[in-house]
Amino acid sequence: MAHQWRGVIEEYREHLPVSASTPVVTLREGGTPLVSSDVLSEATGCSVFLKFEGANPTGSFKDRGMTLAISKAVEEGSKAVVCASTGNTSASAAAYAGKAGLTCAVLVPAGKIAAGKMAQTLVHGARVLEIDGNFDVALEVARTLAESYPVTLVNSVNPFRIQGQKTAAFEICDALGRAPDYHFTPVGNAGNITSHWLGYAEYAVGGVIGELPVMFGFQAAGAAPIVTGRPVPNPSTIATAIRIGNPASWEAAGKAAADSGGEILAVTDREILRAYRMVARQGLFAELASSASVAGLLQLSAAGRLEAGAVVVCVLTGHGLKEPDWAIAGAGAPPLLPADPAAVAAELGL
Ligand SMILES: *Cc1c(COP(=O)(O)O)cnc(C)c1O
C-alpha cells in the first residue's frame, strides 16, 4: 500500500509532548504542500515557496494544534472542550471534538456570527452559544468555565496548540533540506509565528538544520498592536482572521522576530488584497489574512531588504473558500451568449 501521511503527532511524535498511552485524535492534518512560486520569485529575485496550510482537513493551520489539544484533552479524561471564536479555531475544534466524540461548545459574541466558518462549526456538531457581550467577554466566560467545570479550553492559550503548530516549520525544513533564509507569516494572536520559531529552534538544537531563518511577521495596518506598541481597542481590517487588537502571544512573537534578526511589520488592506489576487492567479486560493505574508514579501522586496537568490517561505495560513465574498466582489456578471460554439470562441478570442 502506498504511504499515507499519518498526521502531525505520528510523523513528529518524538518532538511532541505525547506518550505511548496518549490517544491520538487525528484527521491526518499537516503534510501540506510547499509550492514554488515562479511569479513571486520573478517579482522579487528570491526563490519563493508558499506553504499552503489551506490544505489541512478544516482548511487552516489550526488543525496542527487542535490534534494535540484534543488528544491531550481525551488523555486527561475531559468530556467536553470549549473555545470562544467565530473563526478557524472553532471550525477546527468542532471537527476534532467530533472525531473524538467530545462535546464542543463554541461561545460567540451575540450577533457577530460569520457565516462561512460558522457553517463548518455547525456541521461538525458543535454547540454554538451566543454570549451577551463582545469577544473578550466570551473568552473570559470560556476561561472561567474551563477553570470551574470538567471542560478543556482550546483557544490558543492552550499550550498544546503552540506545540502542534511548530510542525509546520519541521515540514518546511524536511522539504527544503534546510531552513529558508526568510520565513514570513501573518500575525493575529501571534501564536503561529511563536510556534514556527520554536520548531526551527528545536531543529537547530537537534542538528537537523545548520542555520535559522530570519522571521518576519505581518499584521494588518488597522490591527497592528505589536507594530505600534500598544493594544488597538477597535481593530479594523478586511483580513478577519488577524483582526486582533491585543494578541495573546504578543511578547513571545516579538521575541521570536527579534531573536531571529527579523521584525513584526504592518501591511495595508490594499497590499493584502493585491497579494490575495496574485496568489489566487497562481492556483492557490488563500484567505485574505493568509495573504499578509505575501504582501509582506512584496513590501520588503520593494524596499530592497531581501538579497537576490534568498530562499523565502511565505505561509498561507487558511483556505480562501472560507470567505468567497472577496473573490466574487468586483468580478462582474458573466456575459450571456447564444448556445453557439462560434460565439463562445469569438468571446474567448480563440
Ligand atoms: C488564526 C489565523 C491566523 C492568525 O494566527 P495567530 O496564531 O493568531 O497569529 C492567520 N490566518 C488564519 C487563516 C488563521 O486562521
The ligand as an SDF file (V2000), in Angstrom:
LIG
                    3D

 15 15  0  0  0  0  0  0  0  0999 V2000
   -5.6230   32.0150   13.2770 C   0  0  0  0  0  0  0  0  0  0  0  0
   -5.2300   32.5260   11.9410 C   0  0  0  0  0  0  0  0  0  0  0  0
   -4.2120   33.4920   11.7630 C   0  0  0  0  0  0  0  0  0  0  0  0
   -3.5090   34.1250   12.9030 C   0  0  0  0  0  0  0  0  0  0  0  0
   -2.6590   33.2350   13.5910 O   0  0  0  0  0  0  0  0  0  0  0  0
   -2.1320   33.6390   15.0360 P   0  0  0  0  0  0  0  0  0  0  0  0
   -1.5330   32.4150   15.5790 O   0  0  0  0  0  0  0  0  0  0  0  0
   -3.3390   34.0880   15.7960 O   0  0  0  0  0  0  0  0  0  0  0  0
   -1.1690   34.7600   14.8470 O   0  0  0  0  0  0  0  0  0  0  0  0
   -3.8830   33.8570   10.4750 C   0  0  0  0  0  0  0  0  0  0  0  0
   -4.5220   33.3470    9.4100 N   0  0  0  0  0  0  0  0  0  0  0  0
   -5.5040   32.4310    9.5460 C   0  0  0  0  0  0  0  0  0  0  0  0
   -6.1680   31.9070    8.3180 C   0  0  0  0  0  0  0  0  0  0  0  0
   -5.8890   31.9930   10.8070 C   0  0  0  0  0  0  0  0  0  0  0  0
   -6.8770   31.0940   10.9220 O   0  0  0  0  0  0  0  0  0  0  0  0
  1  2  1  0
  2  3  1  0
  2 14  2  0
  3  4  1  0
  3 10  2  0
  4  5  1  0
  5  6  1  0
  6  7  2  0
  6  8  1  0
  6  9  1  0
 10 11  1  0
 11 12  2  0
 12 13  1  0
 12 14  1  0
 14 15  1  0
M  END
$$$$
